[in-house]
Amino acid sequence: MSEADLLTVDKLEVVYHRAVTAIQGISLKVARGQIVAVLGTNGAGKSTTLRAISGFLGIDDARVTDGTIVFDGRRIENRPPNEITRLGIALVPERDKVFPNLTVTENLAAPFASSGPGEDAIYGIFPRLADLRGRTAGLLSGGERQMLAIASALMCDPQLLLVDELSLGLAPVAVEDLMQRLLQIRNDLGITILIVEQSAAAALQIAEYGYVLENGRVVLDGDAERLRNHDDIREFYLGQSLNRERRSYRDVKQYRRSRRWYG
């Protein structure tokens, strides 16, 4: 692990219920100050990778059985989530994002860290939340709840922010706005970001580097420009066939395997 790398995952294996292998030999790196995307379809192992890094595997009866996770020079695999949070990693989960019976202000106070950015900085990034500070979180729109979930994670004062499926269930205009907020968080607060996304088009707008997962393995990685221009990514993840006609990767009947994934 070089000094530039904040996070290094090496040959990671995760097993559910002591029997089902979810990810097999995943390796990735996240440099300090970088935005890195982990891409793939549903079931590829993206969320499992984030849970392994954040320590939230136990709620799903899963465990890291092989490989290492090193954050800021420390081994963290299979540590409890509260300990990992104190070390400087915060997760914005795919599910159960906010406390629905608490107000926006109360949600932000729940994970408060004395050295965190503070509410003023949070409202500077998410001015919409300032207008809604007295509203119960359960009454917020999907995009507003996602803003609040990210803001609550920032109150933990992380070095590394993990974001799981930011675009899920949101309109494209809301997704684009939230992606720009993540870019602002990196630029203004200096926080490194690892984002898991099915929407490659959205994630590659802001990420400098990306990894593509399939069936629990990394099948392709590279800088964002390389991934955007890669034929298989364009066809299966960006919905653009090689003859420039638009189509969804879900319409492809047979996944074309080729050396291009590894070239």
BALOBA-1460 file (C-alpha; in Angstrom, 3 decimals):
// residues 263
<rec num="1" residu="m" x="0.000" y="0.000" z="0.000"/>
<rec num="2" residu="s" x="1.536" y="3.297" z="-1.082"/>
<rec num="3" residu="e" x="1.240" y="6.481" z="0.986"/>
<rec num="4" residu="a" x="-1.119" y="7.844" z="-1.685"/>
<rec num="5" residu="d" x="-3.585" y="4.992" z="-1.152"/>
<rec num="6" residu="l" x="-6.157" y="5.556" z="1.570"/>
<rec num="7" residu="l" x="-7.850" y="2.185" z="1.029"/>
<rec num="8" residu="t" x="-6.507" y="-1.085" z="-0.365"/>
<rec num="9" residu="v" x="-8.658" y="-4.205" z="-0.765"/>
<rec num="10" residu="d" x="-6.585" y="-7.261" z="-1.684"/>
<rec num="11" residu="k" x="-7.967" y="-10.636" z="-2.839"/>
<rec num="12" residu="l" x="-11.097" y="-10.235" z="-0.742"/>
<rec num="13" residu="e" x="-13.478" y="-13.150" z="-0.241"/>
<rec num="14" residu="v" x="-16.823" y="-12.896" z="1.589"/>
<rec num="15" residu="v" x="-19.005" y="-15.848" z="2.566"/>
<rec num="16" residu="y" x="-22.675" y="-15.654" z="3.618"/>
<rec num="17" residu="h" x="-24.236" y="-18.127" z="6.070"/>
<rec num="18" residu="r" x="-20.879" y="-19.988" z="6.206"/>
<rec num="19" residu="a" x="-21.692" y="-21.536" z="2.847"/>
<rec num="20" residu="v" x="-22.339" y="-19.072" z="0.007"/>
<rec num="21" residu="t" x="-19.361" y="-17.243" z="-1.496"/>
<rec num="22" residu="a" x="-20.508" y="-13.770" z="-2.558"/>
<rec num="23" residu="i" x="-17.261" y="-12.189" z="-3.732"/>
<rec num="24" residu="q" x="-14.100" y="-13.970" z="-4.795"/>
<rec num="25" residu="g" x="-10.673" y="-12.393" z="-4.887"/>
<rec num="26" residu="i" x="-11.705" y="-8.758" z="-5.334"/>
<rec num="27" residu="s" x="-8.831" y="-6.273" z="-5.308"/>
<rec num="28" residu="l" x="-9.130" y="-2.488" z="-5.583"/>
<rec num="29" residu="k" x="-7.422" y="0.699" z="-4.462"/>
<rec num="30" residu="v" x="-8.682" y="4.162" z="-3.605"/>
<rec num="31" residu="a" x="-6.142" y="6.990" z="-3.511"/>
<rec num="32" residu="r" x="-6.541" y="9.912" z="-1.124"/>
<rec num="33" residu="g" x="-8.783" y="12.588" z="-2.588"/>
<rec num="34" residu="q" x="-10.059" y="10.324" z="-5.355"/>
<rec num="35" residu="i" x="-13.605" y="9.424" z="-6.398"/>
<rec num="36" residu="v" x="-13.706" y="5.751" z="-7.383"/>
<rec num="37" residu="a" x="-16.737" y="3.900" z="-8.785"/>
<rec num="38" residu="v" x="-17.565" y="0.213" z="-8.439"/>
<rec num="39" residu="l" x="-19.919" y="-0.737" z="-11.261"/>
<rec num="40" residu="g" x="-21.975" y="-3.805" z="-12.071"/>
<rec num="41" residu="t" x="-25.453" y="-5.213" z="-12.358"/>
<rec num="42" residu="n" x="-27.620" y="-6.347" z="-9.459"/>
<rec num="43" residu="g" x="-25.994" y="-9.278" z="-7.656"/>
<rec num="44" residu="a" x="-22.478" y="-8.563" z="-8.927"/>
<rec num="45" residu="g" x="-21.118" y="-8.137" z="-5.386"/>
<rec num="46" residu="k" x="-20.942" y="-4.343" z="-5.226"/>
<rec num="47" residu="s" x="-22.903" y="-3.812" z="-2.002"/>
<rec num="48" residu="t" x="-21.200" y="-6.765" z="-0.339"/>
<rec num="49" residu="t" x="-17.848" y="-5.137" z="-1.043"/>
<rec num="50" residu="l" x="-18.984" y="-1.900" z="0.652"/>
<rec num="51" residu="r" x="-20.385" y="-3.777" z="3.639"/>
<rec num="52" residu="a" x="-17.108" y="-5.626" z="4.040"/>
<rec num="53" residu="i" x="-15.205" y="-2.332" z="4.063"/>
<rec num="54" residu="s" x="-17.654" y="-0.638" z="6.474"/>
<rec num="55" residu="g" x="-18.044" y="-3.618" z="8.818"/>
<rec num="56" residu="f" x="-21.774" y="-4.110" z="8.237"/>
<rec num="57" residu="l" x="-21.518" y="-7.721" z="7.057"/>
<rec num="58" residu="g" x="-22.678" y="-9.141" z="10.382"/>
<rec num="59" residu="i" x="-26.273" y="-8.011" z="9.902"/>
<rec num="60" residu="d" x="-26.465" y="-10.353" z="6.898"/>
<rec num="61" residu="d" x="-24.639" y="-13.275" z="8.594"/>
<rec num="62" residu="a" x="-21.583" y="-12.798" z="6.395"/>
<rec num="63" residu="r" x="-17.850" y="-12.617" z="7.052"/>
<rec num="64" residu="v" x="-14.576" y="-11.878" z="5.298"/>
<rec num="65" residu="t" x="-12.963" y="-15.303" z="4.995"/>
<rec num="66" residu="d" x="-9.880" y="-14.409" z="2.960"/>
<rec num="67" residu="g" x="-7.928" y="-11.374" z="1.810"/>
<rec num="68" residu="t" x="-7.247" y="-8.053" z="3.489"/>
<rec num="69" residu="i" x="-8.768" y="-4.575" z="3.799"/>
<rec num="70" residu="v" x="-6.267" y="-1.863" z="4.752"/>
<rec num="71" residu="f" x="-7.491" y="1.634" z="5.564"/>
<rec num="72" residu="d" x="-4.999" y="4.395" z="6.315"/>
<rec num="73" residu="g" x="-2.368" y="1.785" z="7.188"/>
<rec num="74" residu="r" x="-4.623" y="-0.353" z="9.426"/>
<rec num="75" residu="r" x="-6.134" y="-3.794" z="8.779"/>
<rec num="76" residu="i" x="-9.899" y="-3.475" z="9.266"/>
<rec num="77" residu="e" x="-11.511" y="-6.644" z="7.885"/>
<rec num="78" residu="n" x="-14.160" y="-8.117" z="10.222"/>
<rec num="79" residu="r" x="-13.924" y="-5.214" z="12.668"/>
<rec num="80" residu="p" x="-17.275" y="-3.930" z="14.027"/>
<rec num="81" residu="p" x="-18.868" y="-0.996" z="12.191"/>
<rec num="82" residu="n" x="-18.677" y="1.421" z="15.148"/>
<rec num="83" residu="e" x="-14.916" y="0.913" z="15.309"/>
<rec num="84" residu="i" x="-14.503" y="1.378" z="11.569"/>
<rec num="85" residu="t" x="-16.586" y="4.564" z="11.718"/>
<rec num="86" residu="r" x="-14.320" y="5.955" z="14.441"/>
<rec num="87" residu="l" x="-11.314" y="5.226" z="12.222"/>
<rec num="88" residu="g" x="-12.790" y="7.482" z="9.529"/>
<rec num="89" residu="i" x="-15.131" y="5.519" z="7.219"/>
<rec num="90" residu="a" x="-18.821" y="6.407" z="6.844"/>
<rec num="91" residu="l" x="-21.374" y="4.420" z="4.845"/>
<rec num="92" residu="v" x="-24.441" y="5.781" z="3.064"/>
<rec num="93" residu="p" x="-26.366" y="2.500" z="2.777"/>
<rec num="94" residu="e" x="-28.688" y="1.297" z="0.066"/>
<rec num="95" residu="r" x="-31.423" y="0.647" z="2.624"/>
<rec num="96" residu="d" x="-32.568" y="2.253" z="5.905"/>
<rec num="97" residu="k" x="-30.926" y="5.562" z="5.001"/>
<rec num="98" residu="v" x="-32.491" y="7.899" z="7.596"/>
<rec num="99" residu="f" x="-34.505" y="7.892" z="10.829"/>
<rec num="100" residu="p" x="-38.012" y="8.485" z="9.414"/>
<rec num="101" residu="n" x="-39.563" y="9.662" z="12.698"/>
<rec num="102" residu="l" x="-36.901" y="12.298" z="13.368"/>
<rec num="103" residu="t" x="-36.633" y="15.735" z="11.793"/>
<rec num="104" residu="v" x="-33.837" y="16.690" z="9.433"/>
<rec num="105" residu="t" x="-32.039" y="18.500" z="12.265"/>
<rec num="106" residu="e" x="-32.441" y="15.536" z="14.605"/>
<rec num="107" residu="n" x="-31.099" y="13.142" z="11.956"/>
<rec num="108" residu="l" x="-28.007" y="15.313" z="11.584"/>
<rec num="109" residu="a" x="-27.504" y="15.432" z="15.345"/>
<rec num="110" residu="a" x="-27.720" y="11.655" z="15.777"/>
<rec num="111" residu="p" x="-24.239" y="10.789" z="14.444"/>
<rec num="112" residu="f" x="-22.614" y="14.051" z="15.518"/>
<rec num="113" residu="a" x="-18.822" y="14.111" z="15.844"/>
<rec num="114" residu="s" x="-17.248" y="17.062" z="17.643"/>
<rec num="115" residu="s" x="-14.651" y="17.516" z="14.894"/>
<rec num="116" residu="g" x="-17.128" y="17.114" z="12.037"/>
<rec num="117" residu="p" x="-17.956" y="19.768" z="9.437"/>
<rec num="118" residu="g" x="-20.966" y="21.114" z="11.376"/>
<rec num="119" residu="e" x="-24.479" y="21.927" z="10.208"/>
<rec num="120" residu="d" x="-23.526" y="25.180" z="8.497"/>
<rec num="121" residu="a" x="-21.102" y="23.386" z="6.177"/>
<rec num="122" residu="i" x="-23.679" y="20.669" z="5.534"/>
<rec num="123" residu="y" x="-26.356" y="23.199" z="4.630"/>
<rec num="124" residu="g" x="-23.847" y="24.906" z="2.366"/>
<rec num="125" residu="i" x="-23.609" y="21.697" z="0.339"/>
<rec num="126" residu="f" x="-27.306" y="20.829" z="0.672"/>
<rec num="127" residu="p" x="-29.200" y="24.156" z="0.922"/>
<rec num="128" residu="r" x="-32.471" y="22.317" z="0.349"/>
<rec num="129" residu="l" x="-32.025" y="20.614" z="3.731"/>
<rec num="130" residu="a" x="-31.743" y="24.003" z="5.433"/>
<rec num="131" residu="d" x="-35.238" y="24.815" z="4.175"/>
<rec num="132" residu="l" x="-36.489" y="21.463" z="5.493"/>
<rec num="133" residu="r" x="-34.645" y="21.294" z="8.801"/>
<rec num="134" residu="g" x="-37.843" y="21.015" z="10.847"/>
<rec num="135" residu="r" x="-39.544" y="18.438" z="8.620"/>
<rec num="136" residu="t" x="-39.839" y="14.778" z="9.591"/>
<rec num="137" residu="a" x="-37.515" y="12.695" z="7.435"/>
<rec num="138" residu="g" x="-40.258" y="10.229" z="6.549"/>
<rec num="139" residu="l" x="-42.077" y="13.021" z="4.695"/>
<rec num="140" residu="l" x="-39.118" y="13.908" z="2.473"/>
<rec num="141" residu="s" x="-38.922" y="12.976" z="-1.202"/>
<rec num="142" residu="g" x="-36.543" y="10.235" z="-2.316"/>
<rec num="143" residu="g" x="-33.932" y="12.743" z="-3.433"/>
<rec num="144" residu="e" x="-34.218" y="14.717" z="-0.205"/>
<rec num="145" residu="r" x="-33.823" y="11.550" z="1.876"/>
<rec num="146" residu="q" x="-30.696" y="10.715" z="-0.103"/>
<rec num="147" residu="m" x="-29.334" y="14.214" z="0.594"/>
<rec num="148" residu="l" x="-30.042" y="13.715" z="4.296"/>
<rec num="149" residu="a" x="-28.394" y="10.290" z="4.320"/>
<rec num="150" residu="i" x="-25.220" y="11.704" z="2.779"/>
<rec num="151" residu="a" x="-25.315" y="14.707" z="5.125"/>
<rec num="152" residu="s" x="-25.706" y="12.437" z="8.170"/>
<rec num="153" residu="a" x="-22.694" y="10.396" z="7.070"/>
<rec num="154" residu="l" x="-20.649" y="13.585" z="6.726"/>
<rec num="155" residu="m" x="-21.466" y="14.460" z="10.339"/>
<rec num="156" residu="c" x="-19.335" y="11.433" z="11.317"/>
<rec num="157" residu="d" x="-16.305" y="13.375" z="10.000"/>
<rec num="158" residu="p" x="-15.089" y="10.642" z="7.613"/>
<rec num="159" residu="q" x="-11.914" y="10.495" z="5.590"/>
<rec num="160" residu="l" x="-13.633" y="7.999" z="3.287"/>
<rec num="161" residu="l" x="-17.301" y="8.180" z="2.281"/>
<rec num="162" residu="l" x="-18.915" y="4.995" z="0.961"/>
<rec num="163" residu="v" x="-22.081" y="5.537" z="-1.093"/>
<rec num="164" residu="d" x="-24.248" y="2.530" z="-2.002"/>
<rec num="165" residu="e" x="-26.560" y="2.884" z="-5.046"/>
<rec num="166" residu="l" x="-27.153" y="6.626" z="-4.895"/>
<rec num="167" residu="s" x="-29.315" y="6.579" z="-8.051"/>
<rec num="168" residu="l" x="-31.702" y="3.821" z="-6.921"/>
<rec num="169" residu="g" x="-35.325" y="4.870" z="-7.461"/>
<rec num="170" residu="l" x="-34.508" y="8.477" z="-8.302"/>
<rec num="171" residu="a" x="-35.256" y="10.539" z="-11.397"/>
<rec num="172" residu="p" x="-32.257" y="11.301" z="-13.645"/>
<rec num="173" residu="v" x="-32.318" y="15.013" z="-12.786"/>
<rec num="174" residu="a" x="-32.100" y="14.185" z="-9.056"/>
<rec num="175" residu="v" x="-29.262" y="11.726" z="-9.677"/>
<rec num="176" residu="e" x="-27.291" y="14.290" z="-11.666"/>
<rec num="177" residu="d" x="-27.718" y="16.863" z="-8.894"/>
<rec num="178" residu="l" x="-26.599" y="14.405" z="-6.191"/>
<rec num="179" residu="m" x="-23.548" y="13.366" z="-8.199"/>
<rec num="180" residu="q" x="-22.519" y="17.013" z="-8.402"/>
<rec num="181" residu="r" x="-22.987" y="17.280" z="-4.612"/>
<rec num="182" residu="l" x="-20.563" y="14.373" z="-4.171"/>
<rec num="183" residu="l" x="-18.061" y="16.165" z="-6.372"/>
<rec num="184" residu="q" x="-18.482" y="19.280" z="-4.204"/>
<rec num="185" residu="i" x="-17.947" y="17.198" z="-1.054"/>
<rec num="186" residu="r" x="-14.658" y="15.911" z="-2.423"/>
<rec num="187" residu="n" x="-13.519" y="19.324" z="-3.634"/>
<rec num="188" residu="d" x="-14.654" y="21.433" z="-0.657"/>
<rec num="189" residu="l" x="-14.185" y="19.019" z="2.248"/>
<rec num="190" residu="g" x="-11.346" y="16.892" z="0.869"/>
<rec num="191" residu="i" x="-13.215" y="13.653" z="1.517"/>
<rec num="192" residu="t" x="-12.320" y="10.565" z="-0.542"/>
<rec num="193" residu="i" x="-15.349" y="8.801" z="-2.049"/>
<rec num="194" residu="l" x="-16.023" y="5.204" z="-3.091"/>
<rec num="195" residu="i" x="-19.367" y="4.897" z="-4.850"/>
<rec num="196" residu="v" x="-21.197" y="1.705" z="-5.841"/>
<rec num="197" residu="e" x="-23.551" y="2.129" z="-8.796"/>
<rec num="198" residu="q" x="-25.597" y="0.216" z="-11.349"/>
<rec num="199" residu="s" x="-25.787" y="3.449" z="-13.348"/>
<rec num="200" residu="a" x="-22.361" y="3.583" z="-14.952"/>
<rec num="201" residu="a" x="-23.300" y="6.697" z="-16.910"/>
<rec num="202" residu="a" x="-24.007" y="8.636" z="-13.707"/>
<rec num="203" residu="a" x="-20.996" y="7.379" z="-11.743"/>
<rec num="204" residu="l" x="-18.480" y="7.906" z="-14.539"/>
<rec num="205" residu="q" x="-19.466" y="11.588" z="-14.730"/>
<rec num="206" residu="i" x="-17.574" y="12.253" z="-11.502"/>
<rec num="207" residu="a" x="-15.288" y="9.261" z="-10.875"/>
<rec num="208" residu="e" x="-11.618" y="9.308" z="-11.831"/>
<rec num="209" residu="y" x="-11.298" y="5.514" z="-11.753"/>
<rec num="210" residu="g" x="-13.662" y="2.568" z="-11.875"/>
<rec num="211" residu="y" x="-13.928" y="-1.171" z="-11.338"/>
<rec num="212" residu="v" x="-16.493" y="-3.403" z="-13.052"/>
<rec num="213" residu="l" x="-17.737" y="-6.404" z="-11.055"/>
<rec num="214" residu="e" x="-19.422" y="-9.495" z="-12.402"/>
<rec num="215" residu="n" x="-20.377" y="-12.531" z="-10.331"/>
<rec num="216" residu="g" x="-18.257" y="-11.417" z="-7.394"/>
<rec num="217" residu="r" x="-15.102" y="-10.732" z="-9.395"/>
<rec num="218" residu="v" x="-13.414" y="-7.697" z="-10.928"/>
<rec num="219" residu="v" x="-13.562" y="-8.164" z="-14.699"/>
<rec num="220" residu="l" x="-12.354" y="-4.721" z="-15.805"/>
<rec num="221" residu="d" x="-10.831" y="-1.620" z="-14.286"/>
<rec num="222" residu="g" x="-9.380" y="1.610" z="-15.562"/>
<rec num="223" residu="d" x="-9.652" y="5.375" z="-15.510"/>
<rec num="224" residu="a" x="-13.073" y="6.845" z="-16.246"/>
<rec num="225" residu="e" x="-12.239" y="7.842" z="-19.798"/>
<rec num="226" residu="r" x="-11.077" y="4.349" z="-20.650"/>
<rec num="227" residu="l" x="-14.251" y="2.817" z="-19.236"/>
<rec num="228" residu="r" x="-16.530" y="5.301" z="-20.994"/>
<rec num="229" residu="n" x="-14.867" y="4.482" z="-24.325"/>
<rec num="230" residu="h" x="-14.664" y="0.719" z="-23.791"/>
<rec num="231" residu="d" x="-16.873" y="-1.153" z="-26.291"/>
<rec num="232" residu="d" x="-18.405" y="-3.541" z="-23.752"/>
<rec num="233" residu="i" x="-19.075" y="-0.780" z="-21.228"/>
<rec num="234" residu="r" x="-20.715" y="1.336" z="-23.908"/>
<rec num="235" residu="e" x="-22.924" y="-1.537" z="-25.014"/>
<rec num="236" residu="f" x="-23.864" y="-3.232" z="-21.757"/>
<rec num="237" residu="y" x="-23.668" y="-0.438" z="-19.189"/>
<rec num="238" residu="l" x="-24.176" y="2.791" z="-21.117"/>
<rec num="239" residu="g" x="-26.853" y="1.316" z="-23.412"/>
<rec num="240" residu="q" x="-24.990" y="2.212" z="-26.586"/>
<rec num="241" residu="s" x="-24.355" y="-0.527" z="-29.129"/>
<rec num="242" residu="l" x="-21.314" y="-0.581" z="-31.347"/>
<rec num="243" residu="n" x="-23.328" y="0.795" z="-34.289"/>
<rec num="244" residu="r" x="-24.262" y="3.814" z="-32.096"/>
<rec num="245" residu="e" x="-27.876" y="2.684" z="-31.629"/>
<rec num="246" residu="r" x="-29.160" y="3.049" z="-28.102"/>
<rec num="247" residu="r" x="-30.323" y="0.012" z="-26.157"/>
<rec num="248" residu="s" x="-30.301" y="-1.274" z="-22.611"/>
<rec num="249" residu="y" x="-27.821" y="-3.931" z="-21.546"/>
<rec num="250" residu="r" x="-30.825" y="-5.826" z="-20.144"/>
<rec num="251" residu="d" x="-31.935" y="-6.416" z="-23.737"/>
<rec num="252" residu="v" x="-28.753" y="-8.292" z="-24.558"/>
<rec num="253" residu="k" x="-29.548" y="-12.010" z="-24.576"/>
<rec num="254" residu="q" x="-26.004" y="-13.261" z="-24.310"/>
<rec num="255" residu="y" x="-23.260" y="-11.408" z="-22.486"/>
<rec num="256" residu="r" x="-20.350" y="-11.155" z="-24.880"/>
<rec num="257" residu="r" x="-17.240" y="-12.416" z="-23.133"/>
<rec num="258" residu="s" x="-14.004" y="-11.367" z="-24.743"/>
<rec num="259" residu="r" x="-10.430" y="-10.532" z="-24.005"/>
<rec num="260" residu="r" x="-11.402" y="-6.876" z="-24.175"/>
<rec num="261" residu="w" x="-12.603" y="-7.132" z="-20.555"/>
<rec num="262" residu="y" x="-9.039" y="-7.756" z="-19.513"/>
<rec num="263" residu="g" x="-7.138" y="-5.863" z="-22.187"/>
